[in-house]
Amino acid sequence: MRSGCAWQRADLTRSGDELTGSTVHGWLIDLDAPADLDALLSASERDRAASYLRPRDGARFAMSRAWLRMILGRYLETQAADLAFARAPDGRPVLAGRRNGWLHFSLSRAGGRALVALSRAPVGADIERVEARAGLADLVAGRFSGAEAACLADGCGGTPTHGFYRHWTVKEAYLKATGHGLSGLRDTELICAARPAVRFAGQAAPDWQVTLFAPAADCVAAIVGRGPGTRGGPASG
């Protein structure tokens, strides 16, 4: 089977890949690559995929869930189809049942790509397509701090649009990792520096590390975790 998955450490055929301490692993997935993974999905996941108005969007959702299951299954050395999911009290998705707390993960989708981050500690991931669209200026005014708006005006990311998504992905990844929710967008700031960092509610967040990267020219992604994220090139399984 040809995978559309690029990941950070090894080939998908390996099992028992180790995550120790605050290590963060990330997977970048091509959701349009051919792979027959529907058998891994739960009934509710199939129903949700079928509910999308556009078949391609439903297929991409299904592929992202199947790859999430297969990646988690490799780390946990268990069958992907047997995994069950729940919500933590703060809203973060978690493994259900006896595997709860074994592994933290975060999944994000944008167009034909998905990003999965995994760690033994809380982690958040976000991936976005870089595209100009109406309303970005309003989002900056309503959800960005004055310092972030100044950073964009100074040329962060090379263009205002690219700079916007650099900040946005880090903000979302941090809020996913912490469970604060999107209501915390205004309070979450990306500090642009040689080593990007996060500030929340005016206070530095030194316990969180930011990995910010561009998987493609039209795409920006961020992982926020207790340790640095790692990323690699194409792999097949």
PyMOL commands that set and color helices and strands:
alter all, ss='L'
color gray80, all
select helices_A, chain A and resi 38-40+43-51+55-76+80-82+97-99+136-143+146-153+160-178+182-184
alter helices_A, ss='H'
color red, helices_A
select strands_A, chain A and resi 5-7+24-30+85-87+93-95+104-110+113-119+123-129+188-191+197-200+203-204+209-216+219-225+229-230
alter strands_A, ss='S'
color yellow, strands_A
deselect
rebuild
show_as cartoon
